[in-house]
Amino acid sequence: MKNILPPLLQVSSSGIDYADAIAQNLLTTNNVWMMLATALVFIMHLGFAGVEAGFGQAKNTVNILFKNTVTPIIGILTYGLVGFFLMYPGFDVPGWFGFDGAGWSMFWFSPGNADVSTEYADAGYTYWTDFLFQAMFAATAATIVSGAIAERVKLWAYLIFTVIFVGIVYPIIGSWKWGGGALDAMGFYDFAGSTLVHSVGGWGALAGVLLVGPRIGKYVNGKTMDKPGSSVPLAVIGVFLLWLGWFGFNGGSVLSADPGLVSFVLVTTSLSACAGGLGGFFAAYFAFKRLDLGMVLNGILAGLVGITAGADVINPIYALLIGFIAGILVVMSALLLDRLKLDDVVGAVSVHLTCGIWGTLAVGIFSNNPDHNFLTQLAGVAICGAAAFFSALAIFFVMKKTIGIRVSKEHEISGLDSHEHGIRGYTIIYDE
């Protein structure tokens, strides 16, 4: 008689192997959620593209979209070539640098040896899902830099920066916590990357803003001049896509489909985003005496960045407080940057750096885990910040002295689309 039991419940000599069946079903469930989370993080690149293109001027739309299209391409490839194996070197003793050469060889030349069993990551996901999920995070760090220095940076300079920053700088810093390195041993906590992704990208953005300089006509006689974006609707769509992607960014960082923890993380993430939007709304109204949509949008992103470090260990009431404060901070930071004549097109430094720092420190204040403390969080922020900022500064400085990092005055004034790409982002053609 034909055996009609599914493969996982086949009868063995000792009866039905329920333990293996349960373990395999658990792996399948966890891995499906992790792959879905990976897809949600991937869609964040479309959100970043929308925000940057919407806040940028129409004459630079194609250039902005080109950068945001190539960034995940470079990010995934560079992370696959070297970043993944720098970030998870398997430290024998927690340290500051390592490289998993065996993993690199297996990844590219012996994929059949990849662990897709229940033994890998406590049956949370497979080796391949692990790589792809982490690769999406890596590419996000470079996208943060893109928005800050838009409309005046040379495309090739940005692409070279992305290769080095995503392939080397980001994974080494990430290994210090997520790879079991020195920061992890110290007790530093960053659940999904307020520091390891967002403020690392934010420090890179700040270095770029400092060395590239402000756009022509942005600061005139001590006044900050508005440069209207090309599409407010596109910017709004971009922010909501980012919010959607954050369910994968934070929810996937549970590293399993644990129903209680995943749902808790999604709740604290959403609450902080809502509170951030309100904080940006009220702070902008107080500062500018108008209902500033841009600051509400950045307030939402500020709340999301702020809760990312502790979404799994911060209770809902404190998630609201963290988000609200982040929304206020993003407005104050934007005002400070303009006062310092640091031109950030999309507010990336304010959203990702300022609020990434705040969110990481907030873990030391509000975490429900007594092992987390403020001084350890502060030390981790300082160490990661110094490494990211000076690395990015060095990369931009070398390029500035060699190939140059800024487009010509003529190209900047007339727009990068026509000069570098030969097409415009917005074209209306009437039939003759």
HUZIWO-V779158 format. One record per pair of residues at least 12 apart in sequence whose C-alpha atoms are under 8 Angstrom apart, sorted by the first residue. I is the first residue (numbers start at 1). J is the second residue. D is the distance in Angstrom with one decimal. If there is no record, write none. Layout:
<<I J D> <I J D>>
This chain:
<<8 20 7.4> <8 21 4.9> <8 24 7.5> <9 21 6.1> <23 118 6.5> <23 123 7.3> <24 118 6.6> <26 123 6.9> <26 124 7.8> <27 117 8.0> <27 118 6.2> <27 123 4.8> <27 124 5.9> <27 125 6.2> <28 125 7.8> <29 257 6.7> <30 123 7.4> <30 124 5.2> <30 125 6.0> <30 255 7.9> <30 256 4.9> <30 257 4.6> <30 258 7.8> <31 124 6.3> <31 125 4.5> <31 126 6.8> <31 129 7.3> <31 256 7.3> <31 257 7.8> <33 252 7.4> <33 256 7.2> <33 257 5.9> <34 125 6.8> <34 129 7.0> <34 133 7.5> <34 252 5.7> <34 255 6.9> <34 256 6.7> <34 257 7.4> <35 129 6.4> <35 133 7.5> <36 248 7.3> <37 133 7.6> <37 245 8.0> <37 247 7.3> <37 248 3.9> <37 249 6.7> <37 251 7.0> <37 252 5.1> <38 132 7.0> <38 133 4.9> <38 136 7.0> <38 248 6.4> <38 249 7.8> <38 252 7.4> <39 248 7.6> <40 244 7.0> <40 245 4.5> <40 246 7.3> <40 247 7.2> <40 248 5.0> <40 249 7.3> <41 133 7.9> <41 136 6.2> <41 137 7.4> <41 245 4.9> <41 246 6.8> <41 248 5.6> <41 249 5.5> <42 136 5.9> <42 245 7.5> <43 241 7.1> <43 242 7.6> <43 245 6.1> <44 241 6.2> <44 242 4.9> <44 244 7.9> <44 245 5.2> <44 246 7.7> <45 68 7.0> <45 72 7.3> <45 140 7.2> <45 143 7.7> <46 68 7.8> <46 238 6.9> <46 241 7.2> <47 237 7.2> <47 238 3.9> <47 239 6.0> <47 240 7.3> <47 241 4.9> <47 242 5.0> <48 68 7.4> <48 143 7.1> <48 238 6.1> <48 239 7.7> <48 242 7.1> <49 64 7.2> <49 65 6.0> <49 68 5.5> <49 69 7.9> <49 238 7.0> <50 234 5.4> <50 235 5.4> <50 236 8.0> <50 237 6.7> <50 238 4.3> <50 239 7.7> <51 234 6.7> <51 235 4.2> <51 236 7.2> <51 237 7.7> <51 238 4.8> <51 239 6.4> <51 346 7.4> <52 64 6.9> <52 147 5.6> <52 235 7.2> <52 345 7.8> <52 346 6.1> <53 65 6.7> <53 229 7.7> <53 230 7.0> <53 231 7.5> <53 234 7.4> <53 235 7.2> <54 229 5.7> <54 230 5.3> <54 231 4.4> <54 232 5.7> <54 233 7.3> <54 234 5.1> <54 235 4.4> <55 228 7.3> <55 229 4.2> <55 230 6.3> <55 231 6.8> <55 232 7.1> <55 235 6.3> <55 345 7.0> <55 346 6.1> <56 150 7.5> <56 151 7.3> <56 228 7.4> <56 229 4.7> <56 230 6.0> <56 345 6.7> <56 346 7.6> <57 151 7.8> <57 227 7.0> <57 228 6.3> <57 229 4.7> <57 230 4.9> <58 229 6.8> <58 230 4.5> <58 231 8.0> <58 425 6.8> <58 426 7.0> <59 414 7.4> <59 415 4.7> <59 416 6.6> <59 417 6.1> <59 418 7.9> <59 424 6.9> <59 425 7.2> <60 151 6.1> <60 415 5.5> <60 416 5.2> <60 417 5.2> <60 424 8.0> <60 425 7.5> <61 230 7.7> <61 417 6.8> <61 424 7.3> <61 425 5.1> <61 426 7.9> <62 416 8.0> <62 417 5.5> <62 421 7.3> <62 423 7.4> <62 424 6.3> <62 425 5.1> <63 151 7.9> <63 155 8.0> <63 416 6.3> <63 417 5.6> <63 420 7.5> <63 421 7.2> <64 150 6.9> <64 151 7.6> <67 146 7.3> <67 155 7.4> <67 159 7.9> <68 143 6.8> <68 146 7.6> <71 139 6.5> <71 142 7.0> <71 143 6.6> <71 159 7.6> <71 162 7.2> <72 136 7.5> <72 139 5.3> <72 140 7.7> <74 139 7.7> <74 162 7.3> <74 163 6.5> <75 135 7.0> <75 136 7.7> <75 138 6.3> <75 139 4.4> <75 142 7.7> <75 162 7.3> <75 163 7.1> <75 166 6.0> <75 167 7.4> <76 132 7.9> <76 135 5.3> <76 136 6.9> <76 138 7.6> <76 139 6.5> <78 163 6.4> <78 166 6.8> <78 167 5.0> <79 135 5.9> <79 138 7.1> <79 166 6.7> <79 167 5.4> <80 131 7.8> <80 135 7.5> <81 104 7.8> <81 167 7.8> <82 104 7.6> <82 167 6.1> <82 168 7.4> <83 166 7.1> <83 167 4.7> <83 168 6.0> <83 170 7.9> <83 171 5.4> <83 172 7.9> <84 131 6.9> <84 134 7.7> <84 135 7.5> <84 171 6.9> <85 99 5.6> <85 100 5.0> <85 101 7.1> <85 103 6.6> <85 104 6.3> <86 98 6.1> <86 99 4.8> <86 100 6.6> <86 168 7.5> <86 171 5.8> <86 172 5.9> <86 175 7.0> <87 99 7.8> <87 171 4.4> <87 172 5.6> <87 173 7.7> <87 174 5.8> <87 175 4.3> <87 178 7.6> <87 179 5.6> <88 100 7.0> <88 175 6.0> <88 178 7.5> <88 179 4.5> <88 180 7.7> <89 175 7.6> <89 179 6.7> <90 179 6.8> <90 180 7.2> <91 179 7.6> <91 180 6.6> <91 181 6.6> <93 181 7.8> <94 176 8.0> <94 180 6.1> <94 181 4.3> <94 182 4.9> <94 184 7.8> <94 185 6.5> <95 176 7.1> <95 181 4.9> <95 182 4.7> <96 172 7.6> <96 175 7.6> <96 176 6.1> <96 181 6.1> <96 182 6.0> <97 172 6.6> <97 175 7.8> <114 127 6.1> <114 128 7.6> <115 127 5.6> <116 128 7.7> <124 255 6.0> <124 256 4.7> <124 257 7.6> <125 255 7.4> <125 256 7.1> <137 197 7.0> <137 249 7.9> <138 166 5.9> <138 170 7.0> <138 171 7.6> <138 197 7.4> <139 166 6.6> <140 197 7.4> <141 166 7.3> <141 170 7.7> <141 197 5.5> <141 198 6.4> <141 200 7.0> <141 201 4.5> <141 202 8.0> <142 162 5.8> <142 165 7.2> <142 166 6.6> <142 201 6.2> <143 201 7.9> <144 198 7.7> <144 201 5.5> <144 202 6.5> <144 205 6.7> <144 348 6.1> <144 352 7.5> <145 201 6.1> <145 202 6.8> <145 204 6.1> <145 205 4.3> <145 208 7.4> <145 348 7.3> <146 158 7.5> <146 205 7.5> <147 344 7.4> <147 345 6.2> <147 346 5.6> <147 347 7.8> <147 348 6.3> <148 205 5.8> <148 206 7.8> <148 208 7.7> <148 209 6.7> <148 343 7.5> <148 344 4.4> <148 345 5.2> <148 346 5.9> <148 347 6.6> <148 348 5.4> <148 349 6.9> <149 205 7.1> <149 208 6.4> <149 209 5.8> <149 212 7.2> <149 343 7.8> <149 344 6.3> <149 345 6.7> <150 345 6.4> <151 215 7.4> <151 412 7.0> <151 415 7.8> <151 416 7.1> <152 212 7.7> <152 215 6.5> <152 406 5.8> <152 407 5.7> <152 412 6.0> <152 416 8.0> <153 212 6.8> <153 405 5.7> <153 406 4.6> <153 407 5.9> <154 404 7.7> <154 405 5.3> <154 406 5.2> <154 407 5.3> <157 399 6.9> <157 403 7.6> <157 404 7.4> <157 405 5.5> <158 405 7.8> <161 392 8.0> <161 395 6.6> <161 396 7.2> <165 392 7.2> <169 388 6.9> <169 391 7.1> <170 196 7.7> <170 197 7.7> <170 200 7.2> <170 388 7.6> <173 196 7.0> <173 384 6.4> <173 387 7.5> <173 388 7.7> <174 196 5.8> <177 189 7.6> <177 190 7.8> <183 380 6.6> <186 376 7.3> <187 371 7.7> <187 372 7.2> <187 376 6.8> <188 372 7.5> <188 376 5.7> <188 377 5.6> <188 380 6.0> <189 309 7.2> <189 310 7.9> <189 360 7.8> <189 363 7.6> <189 372 7.1> <189 377 6.9> <190 308 7.7> <190 309 4.4> <190 310 6.6> <190 360 6.6> <191 253 7.0> <191 308 6.6> <191 309 4.7> <191 310 5.6> <191 311 7.0> <191 312 7.2> <192 249 7.1> <192 250 5.8> <192 253 5.7> <192 308 5.4> <192 309 5.5> <192 310 7.7> <192 311 8.0> <193 308 6.1> <193 309 5.6> <194 305 5.7> <194 306 6.5> <194 307 7.5> <194 308 5.2> <194 309 4.8> <194 352 7.7> <194 355 7.8> <194 356 4.4> <194 357 7.0> <194 359 6.2> <194 360 6.0> <195 309 7.2> <195 353 8.0> <195 356 5.5> <195 357 6.4> <195 360 6.4> <195 381 6.6> <195 384 7.4> <196 384 7.4> <198 305 7.0> <198 352 4.9> <198 353 6.3> <198 356 5.8> <199 352 5.4> <199 353 4.1> <199 354 7.4> <199 355 7.9> <199 356 5.0> <199 357 6.5> <199 385 7.3> <200 353 7.4> <200 384 7.0> <200 385 6.5> <200 388 5.5> <200 389 7.6> <201 352 7.2> <201 353 7.4> <201 388 7.8> <202 348 6.6> <202 349 5.0> <202 350 8.0> <202 352 5.2> <202 353 4.3> <202 354 7.9> <203 349 7.4> <203 353 6.3> <203 385 6.5> <203 388 6.0> <203 389 4.9> <203 392 7.6> <204 388 6.3> <204 389 5.6> <204 392 5.1> <204 393 7.4> <205 348 7.2> <205 349 6.2> <206 349 6.2> <206 389 7.6> <207 389 6.2> <207 390 7.8> <207 392 6.0> <207 393 5.1> <207 396 7.6> <208 392 7.4> <208 393 7.1> <208 396 6.6> <209 342 6.3> <209 343 6.5> <209 344 6.8> <210 342 6.7> <211 393 7.8> <211 396 7.0> <211 397 7.2> <211 400 7.9> <212 405 6.6> <212 406 6.2> <213 342 7.2> <213 343 7.1> <214 341 7.0> <214 342 6.2> <214 343 4.8> <214 344 7.9> <215 343 6.9> <216 409 7.9> <216 412 7.7> <216 413 7.5> <218 343 7.5> <219 341 6.8> <224 338 6.8> <236 297 7.1> <239 297 6.5> <239 300 7.9> <239 301 7.3> <242 301 7.9> <243 273 7.9> <243 301 7.5> <243 304 7.6> <246 269 7.8> <246 304 7.5> <247 266 6.1> <247 269 7.6> <250 265 6.8> <250 266 7.2> <250 269 7.4> <250 308 6.4> <250 311 7.2> <251 263 7.7> <251 265 6.0> <251 266 6.0> <254 312 8.0> <261 312 7.0> <264 312 7.0> <265 311 5.3> <265 312 5.3> <266 311 8.0> <267 316 7.4> <268 307 7.3> <268 311 5.9> <268 312 7.9> <268 314 7.5> <268 315 7.2> <268 316 5.4> <268 319 5.6> <268 320 7.8> <269 304 6.1> <269 307 6.2> <269 308 7.3> <269 311 6.3> <269 319 7.6> <270 304 7.6> <271 316 7.1> <271 319 6.4> <271 320 5.7> <271 323 7.5> <272 300 7.9> <272 303 4.9> <272 304 6.1> <272 306 7.6> <272 307 6.3> <272 319 5.2> <272 320 5.0> <272 321 7.5> <272 322 6.6> <272 323 4.1> <272 324 7.1> <273 299 7.6> <273 300 4.7> <273 301 6.6> <273 302 7.3> <273 303 4.4> <273 304 5.0> <273 323 6.1> <274 300 6.2> <274 303 7.3> <274 320 7.8> <274 323 7.4> <275 300 7.5> <275 303 6.7> <275 320 5.4> <275 321 7.3> <275 323 4.9> <275 324 4.5> <275 327 7.3> <276 296 7.8> <276 299 4.6> <276 300 4.8> <276 301 7.3> <276 302 6.0> <276 303 4.2> <276 304 7.6> <276 320 8.0> <276 322 8.0> <276 323 4.3> <276 324 4.5> <276 325 7.1> <276 326 5.9> <276 327 4.1> <276 328 7.6> <277 295 7.9> <277 296 4.8> <277 297 6.5> <277 298 7.3> <277 299 4.3> <277 300 4.3> <277 301 7.9> <277 303 7.2> <277 324 7.4> <277 327 6.1> <278 296 6.9> <278 299 7.2> <278 300 8.0> <278 324 6.6> <278 327 6.9> <279 296 7.8> <279 299 6.4> <279 323 7.5> <279 324 4.6> <279 325 6.5> <279 326 7.2> <279 327 4.1> <279 328 4.9> <280 295 5.3> <280 296 4.9> <280 297 7.8> <280 298 7.1> <280 299 4.5> <280 300 7.7> <280 324 7.8> <280 327 4.3> <280 328 5.3> <280 330 7.1> <280 331 6.3> <281 293 7.7> <281 295 6.4> <281 296 5.0> <281 299 7.4> <281 327 7.8> <282 328 7.8> <283 327 7.6> <283 328 5.4> <283 331 6.5> <283 332 8.0> <284 331 6.4> <295 330 7.9> <295 331 6.7> <296 327 7.9> <298 327 7.5> <298 330 7.1> <298 347 7.5> <298 351 6.6> <299 326 7.0> <299 327 4.2> <299 328 7.5> <299 330 6.5> <299 331 7.9> <299 351 7.8> <300 327 7.0> <301 351 6.5> <302 323 7.0> <302 326 5.4> <302 327 5.7> <302 330 6.5> <302 351 5.0> <302 352 7.1> <302 355 5.8> <303 322 7.1> <303 323 4.0> <303 324 6.9> <303 326 5.5> <303 327 6.2> <303 355 7.7> <304 323 7.2> <305 351 7.2> <305 352 6.4> <305 355 6.1> <305 356 5.7> <305 359 6.9> <306 322 6.5> <306 323 6.2> <306 326 6.2> <306 355 5.3> <306 356 5.6> <306 357 7.9> <306 358 6.3> <306 359 3.9> <306 360 7.3> <307 319 6.5> <307 322 6.8> <307 323 6.8> <307 359 5.7> <308 359 7.0> <309 356 8.0> <309 359 5.9> <309 360 5.3> <309 363 6.9> <310 359 7.4> <310 360 7.3> <310 362 7.9> <310 363 5.6> <310 367 7.1> <313 363 7.8> <313 367 5.3> <313 368 5.5> <313 369 6.5> <314 363 7.3> <314 366 6.2> <314 367 5.0> <314 368 6.0> <315 367 7.7> <315 368 7.3> <318 366 6.7> <322 359 7.1> <322 362 7.1> <326 355 5.7> <326 358 7.2> <326 359 7.9> <329 350 7.7> <329 354 7.3> <329 355 7.0> <330 350 5.1> <330 351 5.8> <330 354 7.1> <330 355 6.9> <331 350 7.7> <333 350 5.3> <333 354 7.0> <334 347 6.6> <334 350 5.9> <357 381 6.6> <360 377 6.4> <360 378 8.0> <360 381 7.4> <361 374 6.1> <361 377 5.6> <361 378 6.2> <361 381 7.9> <362 374 7.7> <363 377 7.4> <364 376 7.7> <364 377 6.1>>
